[in-house]
Amino acid sequence: MGADAAGLLGLLADGGWTLGTAESLTGGLLAATLVEVPGASRVFVGSVVAYDPEVKTSVLGVDPDLVARVGTVDEHVAVQMARGARRVLGSDLALATTGVAGPGPSEGHPAGTVWLACAWAGGVTTRRLALTGERADVRAASVAAAIGLAHEVALTISSS
């Protein structure tokens, strides 16, 4: 994972972009993975670990009616988390993770159900994951997929 994080941070540094995160099921693991890379502070500005729905709504600005209606394991919640992280952290790009790490289901979703979102000035890209494995495996795979998503978005932005 470290090499992927290094590649992402290098690409963002080359573009002069900053990155922030809003994490739920990954609980800070995404931020920790990014800051393992020497020089991450050139790009990575910070993270909001919004494990509780109240933090999602009060800090990141996720619509409480949306959470009441669909729960927190939802594409639109991930989108609002990513947009909220961009706003709160002042970053050019922001990654959000929300889902069910396990061991059992939550909010009617099986363990391994994950939504990722990457927001930037031009929009938001989302990805749904259906992962298998133990809780630690789901969290690690979510981090790797989030880094991959941000890398794809950064390549798209840099080519436009």
C-alpha positions in Angstrom: 0.0 0.0 0.0 2.8 2.4 0.8 4.1 2.5 -2.8 0.6 3.2 -4.1 0.3 6.0 -1.5 3.7 7.3 -2.6 2.7 7.3 -6.2 -0.6 9.2 -5.4 1.2 11.8 -3.3 3.9 12.3 -6.0 1.3 12.8 -8.7 -0.6 15.3 -6.5 2.6 17.1 -5.6 3.5 17.4 -9.3 0.1 18.9 -10.0 0.3 21.3 -7.0 -2.8 19.8 -5.4 -3.6 19.0 -1.8 -5.5 16.1 -0.4 -7.8 15.6 2.6 -9.8 12.6 3.8 -13.1 11.9 5.6 -13.1 8.4 7.0 -15.7 6.2 8.6 -15.1 2.5 8.4 -11.4 3.0 7.8 -11.1 4.9 11.1 -8.0 6.9 10.2 -6.2 4.0 8.4 -6.3 5.9 5.2 -4.7 9.0 6.7 -2.1 6.8 8.5 -1.2 5.1 5.2 -0.7 8.4 3.5 1.5 9.9 6.3 3.7 6.8 6.3 5.1 8.3 3.0 8.1 10.6 3.6 7.2 14.2 2.5 3.4 13.5 2.7 3.0 16.9 4.4 3.6 18.6 1.0 0.2 17.3 -0.1 -1.8 15.8 2.7 -3.6 18.4 4.8 -5.5 16.3 7.3 -8.4 14.0 8.0 -11.8 13.9 9.7 -12.5 10.6 11.2 -16.3 10.6 11.2 -17.1 7.3 12.7 -20.4 8.4 14.4 -23.2 9.7 12.2 -23.5 12.8 14.3 -19.9 13.7 13.3 -20.8 13.2 9.6 -23.7 15.6 9.9 -22.3 18.2 12.3 -18.7 18.4 11.0 -18.8 17.3 7.4 -22.3 18.7 6.6 -23.9 15.4 5.6 -27.7 16.0 5.4 -29.2 14.5 8.6 -32.4 13.7 6.7 -30.4 11.7 4.2 -28.8 9.7 7.0 -32.2 9.2 8.7 -33.6 8.0 5.4 -30.8 5.7 4.0 -28.3 5.3 6.8 -24.6 6.0 6.5 -23.7 3.2 4.0 -24.8 5.0 0.9 -23.2 6.6 -2.2 -24.8 10.0 -1.5 -23.4 10.0 2.1 -20.0 9.3 0.7 -20.3 12.1 -1.8 -21.4 14.6 0.9 -18.6 13.4 3.2 -16.0 14.0 0.4 -17.4 17.5 -0.4 -17.5 18.3 3.3 -13.9 17.3 3.8 -12.9 19.5 0.9 -14.7 22.4 2.5 -13.5 21.8 6.1 -9.9 21.0 5.2 -9.5 23.4 2.3 -8.0 20.7 0.1 -8.1 20.4 -3.7 -9.2 16.8 -3.5 -10.8 14.8 -0.7 -11.4 11.1 -0.3 -14.3 9.7 1.7 -14.8 6.1 3.0 -18.1 4.8 4.5 -19.4 1.2 4.8 -19.4 -1.9 6.9 -16.1 -3.4 8.0 -17.7 -6.3 9.9 -17.6 -8.7 11.4 -21.4 -8.7 10.8 -23.9 -6.7 8.9 -24.9 -3.1 9.7 -27.8 -1.0 8.6 -29.1 -3.9 6.5 -25.8 -4.1 4.5 -23.5 -7.1 4.7 -19.9 -6.7 5.9 -17.7 -5.6 3.1 -20.2 -3.1 1.6 -18.2 0.0 1.1 -18.7 3.4 -0.7 -15.8 5.6 -1.7 -15.9 9.1 -3.0 -13.3 11.4 -4.4 -14.3 15.1 -4.7 -12.5 17.9 -6.5 -13.6 21.2 -7.9 -14.9 19.6 -11.1 -17.1 17.0 -9.4 -17.2 13.7 -7.5 -16.3 10.2 -8.5 -17.7 7.3 -6.5 -17.1 3.6 -6.3 -19.0 0.8 -4.6 -17.0 -2.2 -3.2 -18.2 -5.6 -2.2 -15.3 -6.9 -0.2 -14.7 -10.2 1.6 -12.5 -11.2 4.4 -12.0 -10.3 8.0 -12.6 -6.8 9.4 -8.9 -5.8 9.0 -8.9 -7.1 5.4 -12.0 -5.0 4.5 -10.4 -1.9 6.0 -7.1 -2.5 4.2 -8.8 -3.2 0.9 -10.9 0.0 1.3 -7.8 2.1 1.9 -6.1 0.6 -1.2 -9.2 1.2 -3.3 -9.5 4.8 -2.1 -5.9 5.5 -3.0 -6.5 3.9 -6.4 -9.6 6.0 -6.9 -7.8 9.3 -6.0 -5.0 8.3 -8.4 -7.5 7.8 -11.3 -9.1 11.2 -10.5 -5.8 12.9 -10.4 -4.7 11.4 -13.7 -8.1 12.6 -15.2 -7.6 16.1 -13.9 -4.0 16.4 -15.0 -4.9 15.3 -18.6 -7.8 17.8 -18.9 
